[in-house]
Amino acid sequence: MPRRLPIASSDSLMARRRGERKRLPSWFKTSLPVGNAQKEFLVTRQNVQENSLHTVCEEARCPNIHDCWGRGTATFMVAGKSCTRGCKFCAVGTLNRPPPLDPDEPQNIAFAIDTMGINHAVITVVNRDDIPDGGASHYRKCIKAAHKRNPNVGLELLCSDLDGNIEALESLLYDLPLRVFAHNVECVPRLDRRVRDPRASFTQSLTILSTAARLRPDLKIKSSLMVGLGEDDQEVLHAMKLLREAGVHLLTIGQYLQPSDRHLPIDRFPEPSSFEMWDLEARKMGFEAVACGPLVRSSYRAGLLWEEAMGAEPVVTRDATGSAISRLQNPPISAEGGAVS
């Protein structure tokens, strides 16, 4: 009779995954802002602490919190802390039936933006597939309340795909006081099934982005890609081309970092030269503002990115902290990550 092999316990599987996790390469570093930017960060942090406010910047331990807060940008998440989807890269908890939406949230968000004294606010959301309109009417209330209390603050909505509900998207965007409508495709098309929840897809995300561009030609449309999930450099270029053809103006590309041992492992760490190449090619494709780099996140320097699209100096040349990499700022980079003459 054949001998049965022992079944590995979940603890041993987690231990093995921990042992397989890749170490961060040497170029994963950023610097703190100085001068006025540092003063602004300290004031913003004090306002947050004294008023018990909550931001994605803190809760996600974003490496760029000093940079963004020091330049008047912060990110807030609405519609709860649990998502109805289970994307394999994301640390947000998953529930089929999250708690009901908070009717006080629009006013609470407006108060937080006012209290923090920022000039550009990103409002991001969880997926709410349990609600017929995907949460669109609630997101609209949050944006309108924020604008009513803070009419001089620029607002950016980082939206879900609303489960492809175009009618809900139309209702959301009609006469909405926004600067930027953003939705992230997350990964290259080939990796949809490996990375994202089955209800999401690159094609559906492109439809949301292109429809938003058609409905609101006055807005800047934005999207973001993660790398290190199993793609190659050329697939990233192809995804960028599809985004530009869909009407996307603003692009960010950053390195995927594994939130826990239960999430997708990191496939690779693209060299700084790859991020520099993507930045260069994105500008050739006609993107109006670009931020590419290992530590770039989808809301990285969001207010400055909008300003760049409106004709201001490129984000990557403004008091850089090391998160973004660009030929506009840096000397050419070799395949080994060092500068070449």
GISUL-V852196 format. One record per backbone hydrogen bond with DSSP energy under -0.5 kcal/mol. NH is the residue of the N-H (numbers start at 1). CO is the residue of the C=O. E is the energy in kcal/mol with one decimal. If there is no record, write none. Layout:
NH_CO_E / NH_CO_E
This chain:
13_9_-2.1 / 14_10_-2.4 / 15_11_-2.1 / 16_12_-2.3 / 17_13_-2.5 / 18_14_-2.4 / 19_15_-1.9 / 20_16_-1.3 / 21_17_-0.8 / 21_18_-0.8 / 28_25_-1.6 / 29_27_-1.8 / 31_321_-2.2 / 37_34_-1.1 / 39_35_-1.9 / 40_36_-2.7 / 41_37_-2.0 / 42_38_-2.2 / 43_39_-2.2 / 44_40_-2.4 / 45_41_-2.8 / 46_42_-2.0 / 47_43_-2.1 / 48_44_-2.2 / 49_45_-2.5 / 50_46_-2.7 / 51_47_-1.5 / 52_49_-0.9 / 53_48_-2.2 / 56_75_-2.2 / 57_75_-0.8 / 59_55_-2.2 / 60_56_-2.8 / 61_58_-1.5 / 62_57_-2.1 / 65_62_-1.4 / 68_64_-2.9 / 69_65_-2.4 / 70_66_-1.8 / 71_68_-1.3 / 72_69_-1.3 / 73_68_-2.6 / 74_120_-1.4 / 76_122_-3.0 / 78_124_-2.5 / 83_93_-3.3 / 84_127_-1.7 / 88_195_-2.0 / 89_195_-0.6 / 90_87_-0.9 / 93_81_-0.7 / 95_83_-2.3 / 103_101_-0.7 / 105_102_-1.6 / 108_104_-2.2 / 109_105_-2.8 / 110_106_-2.0 / 111_107_-2.2 / 112_108_-2.3 / 113_109_-2.4 / 114_110_-2.0 / 115_111_-2.9 / 116_112_-2.3 / 117_113_-1.0 / 117_114_-0.5 / 118_113_-1.0 / 119_72_-1.8 / 120_72_-1.9 / 121_154_-2.8 / 122_74_-2.7 / 123_121_-0.5 / 123_156_-3.2 / 124_76_-3.5 / 124_122_-0.6 / 125_158_-1.1 / 126_78_-1.1 / 128_134_-0.6 / 131_128_-1.6 / 134_131_-2.3 / 136_133_-1.5 / 139_135_-2.4 / 140_136_-2.3 / 141_137_-1.8 / 142_138_-2.1 / 143_139_-2.3 / 144_140_-2.6 / 145_141_-2.4 / 146_142_-2.2 / 147_143_-2.4 / 148_144_-2.4 / 149_145_-1.9 / 150_146_-2.0 / 153_150_-1.9 / 154_119_-2.5 / 156_121_-2.4 / 157_180_-2.3 / 158_123_-2.4 / 158_156_-0.6 / 159_157_-1.0 / 159_182_-3.0 / 164_161_-2.6 / 165_162_-1.7 / 166_164_-1.2 / 169_165_-1.7 / 170_166_-2.6 / 171_167_-2.1 / 172_168_-2.3 / 173_169_-2.4 / 174_170_-1.4 / 176_173_-1.9 / 178_176_-1.9 / 179_155_-3.1 / 180_155_-1.4 / 181_220_-2.2 / 182_157_-3.4 / 182_180_-0.5 / 183_222_-2.1 / 185_224_-0.7 / 186_224_-1.7 / 187_185_-2.5 / 191_188_-1.6 / 192_189_-1.6 / 195_191_-2.5 / 196_192_-2.8 / 200_197_-2.4 / 205_201_-2.3 / 206_202_-2.5 / 207_203_-1.9 / 208_204_-1.9 / 209_205_-2.4 / 210_206_-3.1 / 211_207_-2.3 / 212_208_-2.2 / 213_209_-2.2 / 214_210_-1.8 / 215_211_-2.9 / 216_212_-2.5 / 219_216_-2.0 / 220_179_-2.0 / 221_219_-0.5 / 222_181_-2.2 / 223_250_-1.9 / 225_252_-2.2 / 226_186_-3.4 / 227_254_-2.2 / 236_232_-1.5 / 237_233_-1.8 / 238_234_-2.2 / 239_235_-2.3 / 240_236_-2.4 / 241_237_-2.1 / 242_238_-2.1 / 243_239_-2.2 / 244_240_-2.5 / 245_241_-2.3 / 246_242_-1.3 / 247_244_-1.5 / 248_243_-2.1 / 249_221_-2.7 / 250_221_-2.5 / 251_289_-2.1 / 252_223_-1.6 / 253_291_-2.2 / 254_225_-2.1 / 255_293_-0.5 / 255_294_-1.3 / 256_227_-3.2 / 263_260_-1.4 / 264_88_-2.3 / 267_228_-3.0 / 268_228_-0.5 / 270_268_-0.5 / 274_271_-1.5 / 275_271_-1.2 / 276_272_-2.3 / 277_273_-2.1 / 278_274_-2.7 / 279_275_-2.3 / 280_276_-2.2 / 281_277_-2.8 / 282_278_-2.4 / 283_279_-1.8 / 284_280_-1.7 / 285_281_-2.1 / 286_282_-0.7 / 286_283_-0.6 / 287_282_-2.1 / 288_249_-1.9 / 289_249_-1.3 / 291_251_-1.9 / 293_253_-2.3 / 295_323_-0.8 / 296_293_-1.4 / 296_323_-0.6 / 300_297_-2.4 / 302_299_-1.6 / 305_301_-2.6 / 306_302_-2.0 / 307_303_-2.0 / 308_304_-2.4 / 309_305_-2.0 / 310_306_-1.3 / 311_308_-1.8 / 312_307_-2.5 / 317_314_-1.5 / 318_315_-1.8 / 319_317_-0.9 / 325_292_-3.7 / 329_326_-1.1 / 330_326_-3.0 / 334_338_-3.7 / 337_334_-2.0 / 340_332_-2.1
